[in-house]
Amino acid sequence: MKRFNLKIFKVFVQSESVGGIILLVCVVASLIIANSGAGPAFEQLLSTSFGYENLHLQYSLLEWINDGLMAVFFLLVGLEIKRALVEGELSSVKRASLPVFAAIGGAVAPAFIFWMINKGTDTANGWGIPMATDIAFAMAIISLLGSRVPASLKIFLASLAIVDDLIAILVIAIFYSGGLEYTYLLLAAAMFIIMIAFNRFGVKRLIFYIIPGLFLWYFVHLSGVHATIAGVLMAFSIPTNKEEVESPLEKLEHMLTKPVNFLIMPLFALANTNIAFQSEMISGLYSPMSIGIIAALLFGKPLGIGLVSWTVVKLGVGALPRKITWRHVIGVGILGGVGFTMSIFITLLSYKDSSLHADAKLAIVVASVIAGIVGFFFLKYSRSKTSLKSINNKSSKPDLQAGKRD
């Protein structure tokens, strides 16, 4: 089982790494398009409406990407969360405690910093924006370090980001959904119960989950709860196991990983990063909202992740994974400030004013770029310091300052 899980994790990391690079290319392309003569035509394309009006499914291309394709992204996130809980790094209390608590700290601290800066203003509702880490970008950056960081650090970051996404999903469901339509909500619940029943009765063919899952998305969408939550509910209904035989969940995860990382996420970035730069936007970086986003991502993330991790280890509740030092933990905390995809997504849910969208997106891009660069060089420098220390110290004694080891 461990060998099989390691293989899945290797595929996951490789896909996330390449997907992160493609995502970066799409961000740059979107910014170039928005600030060129093609910008207005691109905006018109995104606002083009199509669908079935009689079924209440008439939306613009941008809305289909954000509400439809992103539901598939959240389906993959849900599959990763469930597999991690059943057979991965979150399957035992001892292994799960550190990344779980670290993720909670890395979500609460940025949200608190943003709220403190924006309390009493019209932008205070955006406290959820800096909570989540963009796993694709973060994994892409850490993969560039190769053997300079231990493999256990990549697993720690992936586990932390998965829990981070789960927290963001709960925040979206509870705080960023509209008025509820209880008839559609009950129909959605019925679809979910049907899928859970299929799981209980040992139904393993994916078609029996995909068809009710489509109805689940439709009913959730009309209920007022954000439609992407349907992807997570569907993921948690699909069966998995701890054996080496590929489960339906793992099969679907393999099917979705490349389309999500190589198509859906890049499309989201292309559609939502089209920021047309204007001189007044620079002054917008000094607004409470932008300062809150930048401060929360650059300082709140490493503070929350680092402080909570240290507390959990000192209390004996959790332990640092093997070969990971406190410098590594701080480096991961800095990379946690790369909030790109999820931060932009929650921005769109937080504010109705499109001008706020543009200012928030710019602040997110600025903070994410800084966090990515600083995190990369911090971890690279940590490797150099660690290597010099190991050369000078010939003894095989463990570094007691690194905390307890698992």
C-alpha positions as a Markdown table, in Angstrom:
| # | Residue | x | y | z |
|---|---|---|---|---|
| 1 | Met | 0.0 | 0.0 | 0.0 |
| 2 | Lys | 2.9 | 2.4 | 0.8 |
| 3 | Arg | 4.5 | 1.8 | -2.5 |
| 4 | Phe | 1.2 | 2.4 | -4.3 |
| 5 | Asn | 0.5 | 5.6 | -2.4 |
| 6 | Leu | 4.1 | 6.8 | -3.2 |
| 7 | Lys | 3.4 | 6.2 | -6.9 |
| 8 | Ile | 0.1 | 8.2 | -6.7 |
| 9 | Phe | 1.9 | 11.0 | -4.9 |
| 10 | Lys | 4.7 | 11.1 | -7.5 |
| 11 | Val | 2.2 | 11.4 | -10.3 |
| 12 | Phe | 0.3 | 14.1 | -8.3 |
| 13 | Val | 3.5 | 16.1 | -7.7 |
| 14 | Gln | 4.7 | 15.9 | -11.3 |
| 15 | Ser | 1.3 | 16.9 | -12.6 |
| 16 | Glu | 1.0 | 19.8 | -10.2 |
| 17 | Ser | 4.5 | 21.0 | -11.0 |
| 18 | Val | 4.0 | 21.1 | -14.8 |
| 19 | Gly | 0.5 | 22.4 | -14.3 |
| 20 | Gly | 1.9 | 25.2 | -12.2 |
| 21 | Ile | 4.2 | 26.2 | -15.0 |
| 22 | Ile | 1.4 | 26.2 | -17.5 |
| 23 | Leu | -0.7 | 28.2 | -15.1 |
| 24 | Leu | 2.1 | 30.8 | -14.9 |
| 25 | Val | 2.2 | 31.0 | -18.7 |
| 26 | Cys | -1.6 | 31.6 | -18.8 |
| 27 | Val | -1.3 | 34.3 | -16.2 |
| 28 | Val | 1.3 | 36.2 | -18.2 |
| 29 | Ala | -0.7 | 35.6 | -21.4 |
| 30 | Ser | -3.9 | 36.9 | -19.8 |
| 31 | Leu | -2.1 | 40.1 | -18.6 |
| 32 | Ile | -0.6 | 40.7 | -22.0 |
| 33 | Ile | -4.0 | 40.2 | -23.7 |
| 34 | Ala | -5.7 | 42.5 | -21.3 |
| 35 | Asn | -3.2 | 45.3 | -21.9 |
| 36 | Ser | -3.1 | 45.0 | -25.7 |
| 37 | Gly | -5.5 | 45.8 | -28.4 |
| 38 | Ala | -7.1 | 42.4 | -28.1 |
| 39 | Gly | -8.3 | 43.2 | -24.6 |
| 40 | Pro | -11.8 | 44.4 | -25.5 |
| 41 | Ala | -12.4 | 41.5 | -27.8 |
| 42 | Phe | -11.3 | 39.1 | -25.1 |
| 43 | Glu | -13.7 | 40.7 | -22.6 |
| 44 | Gln | -16.5 | 40.4 | -25.1 |
| 45 | Leu | -15.7 | 36.7 | -25.6 |
| 46 | Leu | -15.8 | 36.0 | -21.9 |
| 47 | Ser | -19.2 | 37.8 | -21.6 |
| 48 | Thr | -20.7 | 35.8 | -24.5 |
| 49 | Ser | -23.8 | 34.0 | -23.1 |
| 50 | Phe | -24.9 | 30.5 | -24.0 |
| 51 | Gly | -26.8 | 27.6 | -22.5 |
| 52 | Tyr | -30.4 | 26.6 | -21.9 |
| 53 | Glu | -32.5 | 29.4 | -20.5 |
| 54 | Asn | -35.5 | 27.1 | -19.9 |
| 55 | Leu | -33.4 | 25.1 | -17.5 |
| 56 | His | -31.9 | 28.3 | -15.8 |
| 57 | Leu | -28.6 | 27.5 | -17.4 |
| 58 | Gln | -28.0 | 30.5 | -19.5 |
| 59 | Tyr | -24.6 | 32.0 | -18.5 |
| 60 | Ser | -21.6 | 33.8 | -19.9 |
| 61 | Leu | -18.4 | 31.9 | -20.8 |
| 62 | Leu | -16.7 | 33.4 | -17.7 |
| 63 | Glu | -19.6 | 32.1 | -15.4 |
| 64 | Trp | -19.4 | 28.6 | -17.0 |
| 65 | Ile | -15.7 | 28.5 | -16.3 |
| 66 | Asn | -16.0 | 29.8 | -12.7 |
| 67 | Asp | -19.2 | 27.8 | -11.7 |
| 68 | Gly | -19.0 | 24.8 | -14.1 |
| 69 | Leu | -15.4 | 23.9 | -14.8 |
| 70 | Met | -14.3 | 24.9 | -11.3 |
| 71 | Ala | -16.7 | 22.4 | -9.9 |
| 72 | Val | -14.6 | 19.7 | -11.6 |
| 73 | Phe | -11.5 | 21.3 | -10.0 |
| 74 | Phe | -13.2 | 21.0 | -6.6 |
| 75 | Leu | -14.2 | 17.4 | -7.4 |
| 76 | Leu | -10.5 | 16.6 | -7.8 |
| 77 | Val | -9.6 | 18.5 | -4.6 |
| 78 | Gly | -12.3 | 16.5 | -2.8 |
| 79 | Leu | -10.9 | 13.2 | -4.1 |
| 80 | Glu | -7.4 | 14.2 | -2.9 |
| 81 | Ile | -8.8 | 15.1 | 0.5 |
| 82 | Lys | -10.7 | 11.8 | 0.9 |
| 83 | Arg | -7.8 | 9.7 | -0.3 |
| 84 | Ala | -5.5 | 11.5 | 2.1 |
| 85 | Leu | -7.9 | 10.9 | 5.0 |
| 86 | Val | -8.4 | 7.2 | 4.1 |
| 87 | Glu | -4.9 | 6.1 | 3.1 |
| 88 | Gly | -2.6 | 9.0 | 2.8 |
| 89 | Glu | -0.8 | 11.5 | 5.1 |
| 90 | Leu | -4.0 | 12.4 | 6.9 |
| 91 | Ser | -5.0 | 8.8 | 7.7 |
| 92 | Ser | -3.7 | 8.7 | 11.2 |
| 93 | Val | -3.9 | 11.3 | 14.0 |
| 94 | Lys | -0.2 | 11.3 | 14.5 |
| 95 | Arg | 0.6 | 12.0 | 10.8 |
| 96 | Ala | -2.3 | 14.3 | 10.3 |
| 97 | Ser | -2.0 | 16.5 | 13.4 |
| 98 | Leu | 0.9 | 18.8 | 12.2 |
| 99 | Pro | -0.3 | 19.6 | 8.7 |
| 100 | Val | -3.9 | 19.9 | 9.9 |
| 101 | Phe | -3.1 | 22.3 | 12.7 |
| 102 | Ala | -0.6 | 24.2 | 10.5 |
| 103 | Ala | -3.3 | 24.6 | 7.8 |
| 104 | Ile | -5.7 | 26.0 | 10.4 |
| 105 | Gly | -3.1 | 28.4 | 11.6 |
| 106 | Gly | -2.3 | 29.3 | 8.1 |
| 107 | Ala | -5.9 | 30.1 | 7.4 |
| 108 | Val | -7.0 | 31.9 | 10.6 |
| 109 | Ala | -3.9 | 34.2 | 10.9 |
| 110 | Pro | -4.3 | 35.8 | 7.4 |
| 111 | Ala | -8.0 | 36.1 | 7.7 |
| 112 | Phe | -7.6 | 37.9 | 11.1 |
| 113 | Ile | -4.9 | 40.2 | 9.7 |
| 114 | Phe | -7.1 | 41.1 | 6.7 |
| 115 | Trp | -10.1 | 41.7 | 9.0 |
| 116 | Met | -8.1 | 43.9 | 11.4 |
| 117 | Ile | -7.0 | 46.1 | 8.5 |
| 118 | Asn | -10.4 | 46.3 | 6.9 |
| 119 | Lys | -12.8 | 46.2 | 9.8 |
| 120 | Gly | -15.5 | 48.9 | 9.5 |
| 121 | Thr | -14.9 | 49.3 | 5.7 |
| 122 | Asp | -17.0 | 48.1 | 2.7 |
| 123 | Thr | -14.2 | 45.6 | 1.9 |
| 124 | Ala | -14.2 | 43.8 | 5.2 |
| 125 | Asn | -16.2 | 40.9 | 3.7 |
| 126 | Gly | -13.1 | 39.8 | 1.8 |
| 127 | Trp | -11.5 | 38.2 | 4.9 |
| 128 | Gly | -11.6 | 34.8 | 3.2 |
| 129 | Ile | -9.5 | 35.9 | 0.2 |
| 130 | Pro | -6.0 | 35.2 | 1.8 |
| 131 | Met | -6.9 | 32.0 | 3.6 |
| 132 | Ala | -6.1 | 29.4 | 0.9 |
| 133 | Thr | -2.8 | 28.4 | -0.8 |
| 134 | Asp | -2.6 | 27.7 | -4.5 |
| 135 | Ile | -1.4 | 24.1 | -4.4 |
| 136 | Ala | -0.5 | 24.1 | -8.1 |
| 137 | Phe | 1.8 | 27.1 | -7.9 |
| 138 | Ala | 3.2 | 26.1 | -4.5 |
| 139 | Met | 4.0 | 22.5 | -5.6 |
| 140 | Ala | 5.5 | 23.8 | -8.9 |
| 141 | Ile | 7.9 | 26.1 | -7.0 |
| 142 | Ile | 9.0 | 23.5 | -4.4 |
| 143 | Ser | 9.6 | 21.0 | -7.2 |
| 144 | Leu | 12.1 | 23.4 | -8.8 |
| 145 | Leu | 14.2 | 22.9 | -5.7 |
| 146 | Gly | 14.6 | 19.2 | -6.5 |
| 147 | Ser | 16.8 | 17.4 | -4.0 |
| 148 | Arg | 17.6 | 20.6 | -2.2 |
| 149 | Val | 14.6 | 19.9 | 0.0 |
| 150 | Pro | 13.6 | 16.5 | 1.5 |
| 151 | Ala | 10.8 | 14.6 | -0.1 |
| 152 | Ser | 9.0 | 14.7 | 3.2 |
| 153 | Leu | 8.7 | 18.5 | 2.9 |
| 154 | Lys | 6.8 | 18.1 | -0.4 |
| 155 | Ile | 4.4 | 15.7 | 1.3 |
| 156 | Phe | 4.0 | 18.1 | 4.2 |
| 157 | Leu | 3.2 | 21.0 | 1.8 |
| 158 | Ala | 0.8 | 18.9 | -0.2 |
| 159 | Ser | -1.0 | 17.7 | 3.0 |
| 160 | Leu | -1.1 | 21.2 | 4.4 |
| 161 | Ala | -2.5 | 22.6 | 1.1 |
| 162 | Ile | -5.2 | 19.9 | 0.9 |
| 163 | Val | -6.4 | 20.7 | 4.4 |
| 164 | Asp | -6.1 | 24.4 | 3.4 |
| 165 | Asp | -8.4 | 23.8 | 0.5 |
| 166 | Leu | -10.9 | 22.0 | 2.7 |
| 167 | Ile | -11.1 | 25.0 | 5.0 |
| 168 | Ala | -11.6 | 27.3 | 2.0 |
| 169 | Ile | -14.4 | 25.0 | 0.8 |
| 170 | Leu | -16.2 | 25.2 | 4.1 |
| 171 | Val | -15.7 | 29.0 | 4.2 |
| 172 | Ile | -17.3 | 29.3 | 0.7 |
| 173 | Ala | -20.2 | 27.0 | 1.6 |
| 174 | Ile | -21.0 | 28.8 | 4.9 |
| 175 | Phe | -20.1 | 32.4 | 4.3 |
| 176 | Tyr | -20.1 | 33.0 | 0.6 |
| 177 | Ser | -23.3 | 31.4 | -0.6 |
| 178 | Gly | -26.4 | 33.3 | -1.6 |
| 179 | Gly | -30.0 | 33.0 | -0.3 |
| 180 | Leu | -31.1 | 29.4 | 0.0 |
| 181 | Glu | -33.8 | 27.7 | -2.1 |
| 182 | Tyr | -34.8 | 24.8 | 0.1 |
| 183 | Thr | -36.6 | 22.8 | -2.6 |
| 184 | Tyr | -33.5 | 22.5 | -4.7 |
| 185 | Leu | -31.4 | 22.0 | -1.5 |
| 186 | Leu | -33.5 | 19.0 | -0.6 |
| 187 | Leu | -33.2 | 17.6 | -4.2 |
| 188 | Ala | -29.4 | 18.0 | -3.9 |
| 189 | Ala | -29.5 | 16.2 | -0.6 |
| 190 | Ala | -31.5 | 13.4 | -2.2 |
| 191 | Met | -28.9 | 13.0 | -5.0 |
| 192 | Phe | -26.1 | 12.9 | -2.4 |
| 193 | Ile | -27.9 | 10.3 | -0.4 |
| 194 | Ile | -28.4 | 8.1 | -3.5 |
| 195 | Met | -24.6 | 8.3 | -4.2 |
| 196 | Ile | -23.8 | 7.4 | -0.5 |
| 197 | Ala | -26.2 | 4.5 | -0.8 |
| 198 | Phe | -24.4 | 3.2 | -4.0 |
| 199 | Asn | -21.2 | 3.4 | -2.0 |
| 200 | Arg | -22.7 | 1.4 | 0.9 |
| 201 | Phe | -24.0 | -1.3 | -1.4 |
| 202 | Gly | -20.6 | -1.7 | -3.0 |
| 203 | Val | -21.4 | -0.1 | -6.4 |
| 204 | Lys | -18.0 | 0.6 | -8.0 |
| 205 | Arg | -18.9 | 1.7 | -11.6 |
| 206 | Leu | -18.2 | 5.4 | -11.8 |
| 207 | Ile | -21.2 | 6.0 | -14.1 |
| 208 | Phe | -23.5 | 5.5 | -11.1 |
| 209 | Tyr | -21.8 | 8.4 | -9.4 |
| 210 | Ile | -21.2 | 10.7 | -12.4 |
| 211 | Ile | -24.9 | 10.9 | -13.5 |
| 212 | Pro | -26.3 | 11.7 | -10.0 |
| 213 | Gly | -23.3 | 14.0 | -9.6 |
| 214 | Leu | -24.4 | 16.1 | -12.6 |
| 215 | Phe | -27.9 | 16.4 | -11.1 |
| 216 | Leu | -26.3 | 17.2 | -7.7 |
| 217 | Trp | -24.3 | 20.1 | -9.4 |
| 218 | Tyr | -27.5 | 21.4 | -11.0 |
| 219 | Phe | -29.6 | 21.3 | -7.9 |
| 220 | Val | -26.8 | 22.8 | -5.7 |
| 221 | His | -26.3 | 25.6 | -8.3 |
| 222 | Leu | -30.0 | 26.5 | -8.1 |
| 223 | Ser | -30.2 | 26.2 | -4.3 |
| 224 | Gly | -28.0 | 29.3 | -3.7 |
| 225 | Val | -25.1 | 27.3 | -2.4 |
| 226 | His | -22.1 | 27.8 | -4.6 |
| 227 | Ala | -22.1 | 25.1 | -7.3 |
| 228 | Thr | -18.4 | 24.1 | -6.7 |
| 229 | Ile | -19.4 | 22.5 | -3.4 |
| 230 | Ala | -21.2 | 19.8 | -5.4 |
| 231 | Gly | -17.8 | 18.6 | -6.6 |
| 232 | Val | -16.6 | 18.0 | -3.1 |
| 233 | Leu | -19.8 | 16.2 | -2.1 |
| 234 | Met | -19.6 | 14.0 | -5.1 |
| 235 | Ala | -15.9 | 13.2 | -4.3 |
| 236 | Phe | -16.8 | 12.1 | -0.7 |
| 237 | Ser | -19.4 | 9.7 | -2.0 |
| 238 | Ile | -17.1 | 7.8 | -4.3 |
| 239 | Pro | -15.7 | 4.5 | -2.8 |
| 240 | Thr | -12.0 | 4.0 | -2.1 |
| 241 | Asn | -9.9 | 1.5 | -0.1 |
| 242 | Lys | -6.5 | 0.9 | 1.6 |
| 243 | Glu | -5.5 | -1.9 | -0.8 |
| 244 | Glu | -3.1 | -1.8 | -3.7 |
| 245 | Val | -6.0 | -2.5 | -6.1 |
| 246 | Glu | -7.1 | 0.7 | -7.8 |
| 247 | Ser | -10.3 | 2.0 | -6.3 |
| 248 | Pro | -13.0 | 3.9 | -8.1 |
| 249 | Leu | -11.8 | 7.1 | -6.4 |
| 250 | Glu | -8.2 | 6.6 | -7.5 |
| 251 | Lys | -9.4 | 5.8 | -11.0 |
| 252 | Leu | -11.4 | 9.0 | -11.2 |
| 253 | Glu | -8.6 | 11.0 | -9.7 |
| 254 | His | -6.2 | 9.7 | -12.3 |
| 255 | Met | -8.7 | 10.6 | -15.0 |
| 256 | Leu | -9.1 | 14.2 | -13.8 |
| 257 | Thr | -5.6 | 15.2 | -12.7 |
| 258 | Lys | -4.2 | 16.1 | -16.1 |
| 259 | Pro | -7.4 | 17.7 | -17.5 |
| 260 | Val | -7.7 | 19.8 | -14.3 |
| 261 | Asn | -4.0 | 20.9 | -14.2 |
| 262 | Phe | -3.5 | 21.3 | -17.9 |
| 263 | Leu | -6.8 | 22.6 | -19.0 |
| 264 | Ile | -9.3 | 23.8 | -16.3 |
| 265 | Met | -6.8 | 25.7 | -14.1 |
| 266 | Pro | -5.1 | 27.4 | -17.0 |
| 267 | Leu | -8.5 | 28.4 | -18.4 |
| 268 | Phe | -9.5 | 29.8 | -15.0 |
| 269 | Ala | -6.2 | 31.8 | -14.9 |
| 270 | Leu | -6.6 | 33.0 | -18.5 |
| 271 | Ala | -10.2 | 34.2 | -17.8 |
| 272 | Asn | -9.7 | 35.7 | -14.4 |
| 273 | Thr | -6.3 | 37.4 | -14.5 |
| 274 | Asn | -7.1 | 39.7 | -17.4 |
| 275 | Ile | -6.2 | 42.9 | -15.5 |
| 276 | Ala | -5.9 | 46.0 | -17.6 |
| 277 | Phe | -3.3 | 48.1 | -15.8 |
| 278 | Gln | -4.1 | 51.7 | -15.2 |
| 279 | Ser | -2.1 | 54.4 | -13.4 |
| 280 | Glu | -4.7 | 54.7 | -10.6 |
| 281 | Met | -4.4 | 51.0 | -9.8 |
| 282 | Ile | -1.0 | 51.7 | -8.3 |
| 283 | Ser | -2.7 | 54.0 | -5.7 |
| 284 | Gly | -5.2 | 51.1 | -5.2 |
| 285 | Leu | -2.4 | 49.0 | -3.8 |
| 286 | Tyr | -2.4 | 51.4 | -0.8 |
| 287 | Ser | -6.1 | 50.8 | -0.1 |
| 288 | Pro | -7.0 | 48.8 | 3.1 |
| 289 | Met | -8.2 | 45.9 | 0.9 |
| 290 | Ser | -5.0 | 45.6 | -1.0 |
| 291 | Ile | -2.8 | 46.2 | 2.0 |
| 292 | Gly | -4.9 | 43.6 | 3.9 |
| 293 | Ile | -4.4 | 41.0 | 1.1 |
| 294 | Ile | -0.7 | 41.6 | 0.7 |
| 295 | Ala | 0.0 | 41.7 | 4.5 |
| 296 | Ala | -2.1 | 38.6 | 5.1 |
| 297 | Leu | -0.5 | 36.5 | 2.4 |
| 298 | Leu | 3.1 | 37.6 | 3.0 |
| 299 | Phe | 3.1 | 37.7 | 6.8 |
| 300 | Gly | -0.1 | 36.0 | 8.0 |
| 301 | Lys | 0.6 | 32.7 | 6.3 |
| 302 | Pro | 4.2 | 32.1 | 7.6 |
| 303 | Leu | 3.2 | 33.4 | 11.0 |
| 304 | Gly | 0.2 | 31.2 | 11.3 |
| 305 | Ile | 1.8 | 28.1 | 9.9 |
| 306 | Gly | 5.1 | 28.5 | 11.8 |
| 307 | Leu | 3.7 | 29.5 | 15.2 |
| 308 | Val | 1.0 | 26.8 | 15.2 |
| 309 | Ser | 3.4 | 24.1 | 14.0 |
| 310 | Trp | 5.9 | 25.1 | 16.8 |
| 311 | Thr | 3.2 | 25.0 | 19.4 |
| 312 | Val | 1.8 | 21.7 | 18.3 |
| 313 | Val | 5.3 | 20.1 | 18.4 |
| 314 | Lys | 6.3 | 21.6 | 21.7 |
| 315 | Leu | 3.0 | 20.3 | 23.2 |
| 316 | Gly | 3.7 | 16.9 | 21.9 |
| 317 | Val | 0.5 | 16.8 | 19.9 |
| 318 | Gly | 2.4 | 16.4 | 16.6 |
| 319 | Ala | 5.9 | 15.9 | 15.3 |
| 320 | Leu | 8.0 | 17.2 | 12.5 |
| 321 | Pro | 8.4 | 14.7 | 9.6 |
| 322 | Arg | 11.9 | 13.2 | 9.2 |
| 323 | Lys | 14.6 | 15.5 | 7.7 |
| 324 | Ile | 12.5 | 18.6 | 8.1 |
| 325 | Thr | 13.9 | 21.5 | 10.1 |
| 326 | Trp | 12.1 | 24.6 | 11.4 |
| 327 | Arg | 13.7 | 26.6 | 8.5 |
| 328 | His | 11.8 | 24.2 | 6.2 |
| 329 | Val | 8.6 | 24.9 | 8.0 |
| 330 | Ile | 9.1 | 28.7 | 7.7 |
| 331 | Gly | 9.9 | 28.2 | 4.0 |
| 332 | Val | 6.6 | 26.3 | 3.5 |
| 333 | Gly | 4.8 | 29.1 | 5.4 |
| 334 | Ile | 6.2 | 31.7 | 3.0 |
| 335 | Leu | 5.2 | 29.5 | 0.0 |
| 336 | Gly | 1.7 | 29.4 | 1.6 |
| 337 | Gly | 1.4 | 33.0 | 0.7 |
| 338 | Val | 1.0 | 32.0 | -3.0 |
| 339 | Gly | -2.7 | 32.3 | -2.9 |
| 340 | Phe | -3.4 | 32.9 | -6.5 |
| 341 | Thr | -6.3 | 30.6 | -7.8 |
| 342 | Met | -8.3 | 30.2 | -4.6 |
| 343 | Ser | -7.7 | 33.9 | -3.6 |
| 344 | Ile | -9.1 | 35.2 | -6.9 |
| 345 | Phe | -12.0 | 32.7 | -6.7 |
| 346 | Ile | -13.0 | 33.9 | -3.3 |
| 347 | Thr | -12.5 | 37.6 | -4.4 |
| 348 | Leu | -15.2 | 37.0 | -7.1 |
| 349 | Leu | -17.6 | 35.7 | -4.4 |
| 350 | Ser | -16.7 | 38.5 | -1.9 |
| 351 | Tyr | -17.4 | 41.6 | -3.9 |
| 352 | Lys | -19.9 | 42.6 | -6.6 |
| 353 | Asp | -18.0 | 45.7 | -7.7 |
| 354 | Ser | -15.8 | 44.8 | -10.7 |
| 355 | Ser | -13.3 | 47.6 | -9.8 |
| 356 | Leu | -12.7 | 45.9 | -6.5 |
| 357 | His | -12.1 | 42.7 | -8.4 |
| 358 | Ala | -9.3 | 44.4 | -10.4 |
| 359 | Asp | -7.6 | 45.9 | -7.4 |
| 360 | Ala | -7.8 | 42.7 | -5.4 |
| 361 | Lys | -6.5 | 40.6 | -8.3 |
| 362 | Leu | -3.5 | 42.9 | -8.6 |
| 363 | Ala | -2.8 | 42.7 | -4.9 |
| 364 | Ile | -3.0 | 38.9 | -5.1 |
| 365 | Val | -0.7 | 38.7 | -8.0 |
| 366 | Val | 1.9 | 41.0 | -6.3 |
| 367 | Ala | 1.7 | 39.1 | -3.0 |
| 368 | Ser | 1.9 | 35.7 | -4.7 |
| 369 | Val | 4.9 | 36.6 | -6.9 |
| 370 | Ile | 6.8 | 38.0 | -3.8 |
| 371 | Ala | 5.9 | 34.9 | -1.7 |
| 372 | Gly | 6.9 | 32.5 | -4.5 |
| 373 | Ile | 10.3 | 34.2 | -5.1 |
| 374 | Val | 11.1 | 34.7 | -1.4 |
| 375 | Gly | 10.0 | 31.2 | -0.5 |
| 376 | Phe | 12.1 | 29.6 | -3.2 |
| 377 | Phe | 15.3 | 31.4 | -2.2 |
| 378 | Phe | 14.6 | 30.9 | 1.5 |
| 379 | Leu | 14.3 | 27.1 | 1.1 |
| 380 | Lys | 17.3 | 27.1 | -1.3 |
| 381 | Tyr | 19.4 | 29.0 | 1.2 |
| 382 | Ser | 18.1 | 26.7 | 4.0 |
| 383 | Arg | 19.5 | 23.7 | 2.0 |
| 384 | Ser | 22.9 | 25.4 | 1.7 |
| 385 | Lys | 23.1 | 26.1 | 5.5 |
| 386 | Thr | 22.0 | 22.6 | 6.3 |
| 387 | Ser | 24.6 | 21.1 | 4.0 |
| 388 | Leu | 27.4 | 23.2 | 5.4 |
| 389 | Lys | 26.4 | 22.2 | 8.9 |
| 390 | Ser | 26.3 | 18.5 | 8.0 |
| 391 | Ile | 29.8 | 18.8 | 6.5 |
| 392 | Asn | 31.3 | 20.6 | 9.5 |
| 393 | Asn | 29.6 | 18.2 | 11.9 |
| 394 | Lys | 30.7 | 14.7 | 11.2 |
| 395 | Ser | 28.6 | 13.1 | 13.9 |
| 396 | Ser | 25.4 | 11.3 | 13.0 |
| 397 | Lys | 23.5 | 12.8 | 15.9 |
| 398 | Pro | 20.1 | 14.3 | 14.9 |
| 399 | Asp | 19.6 | 18.1 | 15.1 |
| 400 | Leu | 17.8 | 18.5 | 18.4 |
| 401 | Gln | 16.8 | 22.0 | 17.4 |
| 402 | Ala | 14.6 | 20.7 | 14.6 |
| 403 | Gly | 12.1 | 19.5 | 17.1 |
| 404 | Lys | 10.7 | 16.0 | 17.5 |
| 405 | Arg | 10.8 | 13.6 | 14.6 |
| 406 | Asp | 8.0 | 11.3 | 13.4 |
